[in-house]
């Protein structure tokens, strides 16, 4: 068998499956899992939803739990470069061989229902985590929460809710309350809920849902807990990561309580927390790819993400302005994103990401020009290297597909 060819066929089949099925993801995945004899039934897991910061938070939770000696599965999306990034155990990606084997098994099984790419990825992760006998899995939602495929897995030990903002409004609703209601769909009876600080409109929905669902506990990460993270060594730069790390720390501590993990000494627990936070990484978020000319990438793909990026840039490089390179999807709030970036911009270069949902570079350029800001288009990613300037820092941002493609070049 030509293994590489077989692997590529599996990935192509999965990636070309319909993005949205006829049923909700949760319905599709539940039916698939039932036909597989519910491999998730004994899986202890943490479920993380939100608009921004899900992946960062999930990766820090996984890193902390790993430092305690637990065998930790991590499921996130999308991938930046390699498909295998989506499924990890203790930081190690699933192998191409296992992707090929499990992928072929799922593709060849007649579930009598149309699976999307996300469904394939999630079920593959569940099967792999079961085979590898993980102690706990960290599961990041895809879209929303209530109808998301990941919501078919059952009741988590902890539900983590990161910052809620305006994203996927054509699906989740155009108010914070509606979006929060969808995210809150992961909350179930007898689970613990830990949320970041939210706008009042979103927070009230989370509180009511937790009460209605009879959640075991409900906690909001405090400013003091966020400030405490400044004392920790960390590779994940950016002020916005402070709240993500504080949330992850609180989630991990709750997990230790729930599984009655034998950490009796505060000193030992603090050592685990510090090491887990110091070792946590999340690529594509304020990641410096080179210093001369300076080039940073960031997966800020909506207005909330851009606000967080600008705040961090202002604190790291006060008074500086930047050359922005931007590639976004058409269903994002790109107009608001540009308005937030404008006070920090010398100019913009726009690129069309490699996605069927991409906003065309010329349309983005025209909108930026209408605001009186200099903007030009780049035809492709290879043009980036020739257009980095050394008079100021260059920052590429936007779609995670776009950021992943840039990382491939570097």
C-alpha positions as CSV (number, residue, x, y, z in Angstrom):
1,X,0.0,0.0,0.0
2,X,1.3,3.5,-0.8
3,X,0.9,4.9,2.7
4,X,1.5,8.6,1.8
5,X,-1.0,8.4,-1.0
6,X,-3.5,6.7,1.2
7,X,-3.1,9.4,3.9
8,X,-3.6,12.1,1.4
9,X,-6.8,10.4,0.1
10,X,-8.1,10.3,3.6
11,X,-7.4,13.9,4.3
12,X,-8.9,15.0,1.0
13,X,-12.0,13.0,1.6
14,X,-12.5,14.4,5.1
15,X,-11.7,18.0,4.0
16,X,-14.1,17.8,1.1
17,X,-17.0,16.5,3.2
18,X,-19.8,19.1,3.5
19,X,-19.0,21.9,5.9
20,X,-22.6,22.0,7.3
21,X,-24.8,18.9,7.3
22,X,-28.6,18.8,7.0
23,X,-28.9,18.1,10.7
24,X,-27.2,19.9,13.5
25,X,-23.7,18.7,14.3
26,X,-24.8,17.5,17.7
27,X,-27.4,15.3,16.1
28,X,-25.1,13.8,13.5
29,X,-22.3,13.1,16.0
30,X,-24.7,11.5,18.5
31,X,-26.0,9.1,15.9
32,X,-22.5,8.2,14.7
33,X,-21.3,7.6,18.3
34,X,-24.3,5.4,19.0
35,X,-23.5,3.3,16.0
36,X,-19.9,2.9,17.4
37,X,-21.3,1.8,20.8
38,X,-20.7,5.2,22.4
39,X,-16.8,5.2,22.8
40,X,-17.1,8.5,24.7
41,X,-19.2,7.1,27.6
42,X,-16.3,6.7,30.1
43,X,-14.4,9.8,28.8
44,X,-13.7,12.4,31.5
45,X,-13.5,15.8,29.7
46,X,-13.4,19.6,30.0
47,X,-15.6,21.4,27.4
48,X,-14.6,24.9,26.3
49,X,-16.7,27.3,24.3
50,X,-16.6,31.0,23.5
51,X,-15.8,33.4,20.7
52,X,-12.2,34.2,21.4
53,X,-9.4,32.4,23.3
54,X,-10.8,28.9,23.3
55,X,-7.7,27.3,21.8
56,X,-5.3,29.2,24.0
57,X,-7.3,28.3,27.1
58,X,-7.6,24.7,26.1
59,X,-3.9,24.4,25.5
60,X,-3.0,25.8,28.9
61,X,-5.4,23.5,30.7
62,X,-3.9,20.6,28.9
63,X,-0.4,21.7,29.7
64,X,-1.1,22.1,33.5
65,X,-2.9,18.7,33.7
66,X,0.0,17.1,31.9
67,X,2.5,18.5,34.4
68,X,0.5,16.7,37.2
69,X,1.2,13.3,35.5
70,X,-2.1,12.8,33.9
71,X,-2.4,11.5,30.3
72,X,-4.3,14.4,28.6
73,X,-6.0,14.4,25.2
74,X,-6.5,17.8,23.4
75,X,-9.0,18.4,20.6
76,X,-8.9,21.8,18.8
77,X,-9.7,23.3,15.5
78,X,-8.8,24.4,12.9
79,X,-5.2,23.4,12.3
80,X,-2.6,25.9,11.2
81,X,-0.4,23.7,9.1
82,X,-0.9,19.9,9.6
83,X,-4.2,18.1,10.1
84,X,-2.6,16.2,13.1
85,X,-2.5,19.4,15.2
86,X,-6.2,18.9,15.9
87,X,-5.7,15.7,18.0
88,X,-2.9,15.5,20.6
89,X,-2.0,13.6,23.7
90,X,0.4,15.2,26.2
91,X,1.4,17.6,23.4
92,X,2.2,14.9,20.8
93,X,0.2,15.0,17.6
94,X,-1.7,11.9,16.4
95,X,0.5,10.1,13.8
96,X,-0.3,10.1,10.1
97,X,-0.6,6.3,10.3
98,X,-3.3,6.6,13.0
99,X,-5.1,9.3,11.0
100,X,-5.0,7.1,7.9
101,X,-6.2,4.0,9.9
102,X,-9.0,5.7,11.8
103,X,-9.9,7.9,8.8
104,X,-10.3,4.9,6.5
105,X,-12.4,3.1,9.2
106,X,-14.8,6.1,9.5
107,X,-15.0,6.7,5.7
108,X,-15.7,3.1,5.0
109,X,-18.4,2.7,7.7
110,X,-21.9,3.4,6.4
111,X,-23.5,5.6,9.1
112,X,-26.5,6.4,6.9
113,X,-25.9,10.0,7.6
114,X,-23.7,12.8,6.1
115,X,-20.7,13.6,8.2
116,X,-19.0,17.0,7.9
117,X,-15.3,17.5,8.2
118,X,-15.7,18.5,11.9
119,X,-17.7,15.4,12.7
120,X,-15.0,13.2,11.2
121,X,-12.3,15.0,13.2
122,X,-14.2,14.8,16.5
123,X,-15.1,11.1,16.2
124,X,-11.6,10.3,15.2
125,X,-10.3,12.1,18.3
126,X,-12.8,10.2,20.6
127,X,-11.8,6.8,19.1
128,X,-8.1,7.7,19.5
129,X,-8.4,9.0,23.1
130,X,-10.3,5.8,24.0
131,X,-7.6,3.6,22.4
132,X,-4.8,5.5,24.1
133,X,-6.7,5.4,27.4
134,X,-6.3,9.1,28.3
135,X,-7.2,10.2,31.8
136,X,-9.0,13.3,30.6
137,X,-9.6,15.1,27.4
138,X,-9.9,18.9,26.7
139,X,-12.5,19.5,24.0
140,X,-12.8,22.8,22.2
141,X,-16.2,23.5,20.5
142,X,-16.3,24.3,16.8
143,X,-19.2,26.7,16.3
144,X,-21.5,27.8,19.0
145,X,-22.2,25.2,21.7
146,X,-25.7,24.0,21.9
147,X,-25.8,22.5,18.4
148,X,-22.1,21.9,18.1
149,X,-20.9,18.3,17.4
150,X,-18.9,18.3,20.6
151,X,-22.1,18.7,22.6
152,X,-22.9,15.0,21.9
153,X,-20.1,13.8,24.2
154,X,-22.2,14.1,27.4
155,X,-21.6,15.9,30.7
156,X,-18.1,17.4,31.2
157,X,-16.3,17.8,34.6
158,X,-16.0,21.5,33.8
159,X,-17.4,23.9,31.2
160,X,-15.1,26.8,30.4
161,X,-16.6,29.8,28.7
162,X,-14.1,32.3,27.2
163,X,-14.8,35.8,25.9
164,X,-18.2,36.0,24.1
165,X,-18.4,38.5,21.2
166,X,-19.9,39.0,17.7
167,X,-19.0,36.2,15.4
168,X,-20.8,33.8,13.1
169,X,-23.8,36.1,13.5
170,X,-25.7,34.6,10.5
171,X,-25.8,31.3,12.4
172,X,-25.7,32.2,16.1
173,X,-27.7,35.4,16.1
174,X,-26.9,39.2,16.0
175,X,-27.1,40.0,19.7
176,X,-24.7,39.1,22.5
177,X,-27.6,37.4,24.4
178,X,-28.4,35.2,21.4
179,X,-24.7,34.3,20.9
180,X,-24.3,33.7,24.7
181,X,-27.3,31.4,24.7
182,X,-25.8,29.2,22.0
183,X,-22.4,29.1,23.8
184,X,-24.2,28.3,27.1
185,X,-25.7,25.2,25.4
186,X,-22.7,23.2,26.7
187,X,-23.8,23.8,30.3
188,X,-25.4,20.7,31.8
189,X,-26.7,19.4,35.2
190,X,-24.0,18.6,37.7
191,X,-21.2,20.3,35.7
192,X,-19.0,23.1,37.0
193,X,-19.0,26.4,35.0
194,X,-16.1,28.8,34.9
195,X,-16.4,31.8,32.7
196,X,-14.3,34.8,31.8
197,X,-15.6,38.3,32.6
198,X,-18.4,39.1,30.1
199,X,-20.6,41.9,29.0
200,X,-23.7,42.1,31.3
201,X,-25.9,41.0,28.4
202,X,-23.9,37.8,27.9
203,X,-23.2,37.1,31.6
204,X,-26.9,37.2,32.6
205,X,-27.6,34.5,30.1
206,X,-24.8,32.3,31.4
207,X,-26.0,32.8,35.0
208,X,-29.6,32.0,34.1
209,X,-28.6,28.9,32.1
210,X,-26.4,27.6,34.9
211,X,-29.3,28.1,37.4
212,X,-31.9,26.5,35.1
213,X,-29.6,23.5,34.2
214,X,-28.8,23.0,37.9
215,X,-25.0,23.4,37.4
216,X,-22.9,22.2,40.3
217,X,-21.0,25.5,40.6
218,X,-20.7,28.8,38.7
219,X,-17.6,31.0,38.9
220,X,-16.3,34.1,37.1
221,X,-12.6,34.7,36.7
222,X,-11.7,37.8,38.7
223,X,-9.4,40.7,37.8
224,X,-7.2,39.7,40.8
225,X,-6.8,36.2,39.3
226,X,-5.9,37.7,36.0
227,X,-3.3,40.1,37.6
228,X,-1.8,37.1,39.4
229,X,-0.8,35.6,36.1
230,X,1.7,38.4,35.5
231,X,3.9,36.8,38.2
232,X,4.2,33.6,36.1
233,X,6.8,32.9,33.4
234,X,5.0,32.3,30.1
235,X,5.7,32.0,26.4
236,X,2.3,33.1,25.4
237,X,2.7,36.8,25.1
238,X,-0.1,39.3,24.7
239,X,-2.2,40.9,27.4
240,X,-5.2,39.0,26.2
241,X,-3.5,35.8,27.1
242,X,-3.5,36.8,30.8
243,X,-7.3,36.2,31.1
244,X,-7.1,33.0,29.0
245,X,-4.3,31.6,31.3
246,X,-6.1,32.7,34.5
247,X,-9.2,30.9,33.2
248,X,-7.2,27.7,32.4
249,X,-5.6,27.8,35.8
250,X,-9.0,28.0,37.5
251,X,-10.4,25.2,35.3
252,X,-7.4,22.9,36.0
253,X,-7.8,23.5,39.8
254,X,-11.5,22.5,39.5
255,X,-10.5,19.4,37.6
256,X,-8.1,18.3,40.3
257,X,-10.9,18.7,42.8
258,X,-13.4,16.8,40.7
259,X,-11.2,13.8,40.2
260,X,-9.9,13.9,43.8
261,X,-6.3,14.1,42.5
262,X,-3.8,13.6,45.3
263,X,-2.3,17.0,45.6
264,X,-2.3,17.7,49.3
265,X,0.4,20.4,49.4
266,X,-0.2,23.9,48.2
267,X,3.5,24.1,47.3
268,X,3.3,21.1,45.0
269,X,0.1,22.4,43.3
270,X,1.7,25.8,42.7
271,X,4.7,24.1,41.2
272,X,2.5,22.2,38.8
273,X,0.6,25.3,37.9
274,X,3.7,27.4,37.3
275,X,5.4,24.7,35.1
276,X,2.2,24.0,33.1
277,X,1.8,27.7,32.4
278,X,5.4,28.2,31.5
279,X,5.4,25.3,29.1
280,X,2.1,26.1,27.4
281,X,2.3,27.2,23.7
282,X,-0.3,28.2,21.2
283,X,1.0,28.9,17.7
284,X,-0.2,31.7,15.5
285,X,-1.1,34.1,18.4
286,X,1.2,37.1,18.6
287,X,4.0,34.8,17.3
288,X,7.2,36.6,16.1
289,X,8.4,34.8,13.0
290,X,11.5,37.0,12.4
291,X,13.1,40.1,13.9
292,X,14.7,41.7,10.9
293,X,12.5,43.0,9.3
294,X,10.2,42.4,12.3
295,X,7.3,40.2,11.4
296,X,4.6,39.0,13.8
297,X,1.5,36.9,13.0
298,X,-1.8,36.8,15.0
299,X,-5.0,34.9,14.4
300,X,-7.2,37.9,15.3
301,X,-10.2,37.1,13.0
302,X,-13.0,39.2,14.5
303,X,-13.4,42.5,16.2
304,X,-12.9,41.1,19.7
305,X,-9.7,39.5,18.7
306,X,-8.5,42.7,17.0
307,X,-9.2,44.8,20.1
308,X,-7.2,42.3,22.2
309,X,-4.3,42.4,19.7
310,X,-4.2,46.2,19.6
311,X,-4.3,46.5,23.4
312,X,-1.3,44.1,23.6
313,X,0.6,45.9,20.8
314,X,0.0,49.2,22.6
315,X,1.4,47.9,25.8
316,X,4.4,46.1,24.3
317,X,5.3,48.9,21.8
318,X,3.7,52.1,23.2
319,X,3.4,54.9,20.6
320,X,4.4,52.8,17.6
321,X,2.4,52.3,14.4
322,X,2.5,49.3,12.2
323,X,2.3,47.9,8.7
324,X,-0.7,45.5,8.7
325,X,-1.1,42.6,6.3
326,X,-4.6,41.4,6.4
327,X,-6.6,38.4,5.1
328,X,-10.1,37.7,6.4
329,X,-13.2,35.7,5.6
330,X,-16.2,37.5,4.2
331,X,-18.5,36.4,7.0
332,X,-16.4,38.2,9.7
333,X,-17.0,41.8,10.9
334,X,-14.1,43.1,8.9
335,X,-15.3,46.7,8.7
336,X,-15.2,46.9,12.5
337,X,-11.9,45.2,12.6
338,X,-10.4,47.8,10.2
339,X,-11.8,50.7,12.3
340,X,-10.1,49.3,15.4
341,X,-6.8,48.8,13.6
342,X,-6.9,52.2,11.9
343,X,-5.3,54.3,14.8
344,X,-2.4,51.9,14.9
345,X,-1.9,51.6,11.1
346,X,0.7,53.2,8.8
347,X,-0.8,51.3,6.0
348,X,-2.4,48.0,5.0
349,X,-1.6,45.2,2.5
350,X,-4.6,42.9,1.7
351,X,-4.5,39.3,0.6
352,X,-7.3,36.9,-0.3
353,X,-7.1,33.8,2.0
354,X,-7.2,30.4,0.4
355,X,-10.9,29.7,1.4
356,X,-14.2,29.6,-0.4
357,X,-15.4,32.0,2.3
358,X,-12.6,34.5,1.7
359,X,-13.1,38.2,1.4
360,X,-11.5,39.3,-1.9
361,X,-8.3,41.4,-1.3
362,X,-9.5,44.2,-3.6
363,X,-12.8,44.6,-1.8
364,X,-11.0,44.9,1.6
365,X,-8.5,47.4,0.0
366,X,-11.4,49.5,-1.3
367,X,-13.1,49.7,2.1
368,X,-9.8,50.7,3.8
369,X,-9.2,53.4,1.2
370,X,-12.7,54.8,1.8
371,X,-11.6,55.4,5.4
372,X,-8.7,57.5,4.1
373,X,-6.0,54.9,4.9
374,X,-3.4,53.8,2.4
375,X,-3.9,50.2,1.3
376,X,-2.7,48.0,-1.5
377,X,-3.2,44.4,-2.6
378,X,-0.8,41.5,-2.6
379,X,-1.5,38.8,-5.2
380,X,-0.3,35.8,-3.1
381,X,1.4,34.8,0.1
382,X,4.8,34.6,-1.6
383,X,4.6,38.4,-2.1
384,X,4.7,38.9,1.7
385,X,8.4,38.3,2.0
386,X,9.2,40.9,-0.6
387,X,7.0,43.5,1.0
388,X,8.1,43.4,4.6
389,X,9.4,46.9,5.5
390,X,12.1,47.7,8.1
391,X,11.0,51.2,9.1
392,X,8.3,49.8,11.4
393,X,7.0,46.4,12.6
394,X,5.0,44.3,10.2
395,X,1.9,42.5,11.6
396,X,-0.1,39.9,9.7
397,X,-3.6,39.1,11.0
398,X,-6.9,37.5,10.1
399,X,-8.2,34.1,9.3
400,X,-6.5,31.2,10.9
401,X,-6.3,29.6,7.5
402,X,-4.4,32.6,6.3
403,X,-2.0,32.6,9.4
404,X,-1.4,28.9,8.9
405,X,-0.4,29.3,5.3
406,X,2.0,32.1,6.3
407,X,3.6,29.7,8.9
408,X,4.1,27.1,6.1
409,X,6.2,29.7,4.2
410,X,8.4,30.3,7.2
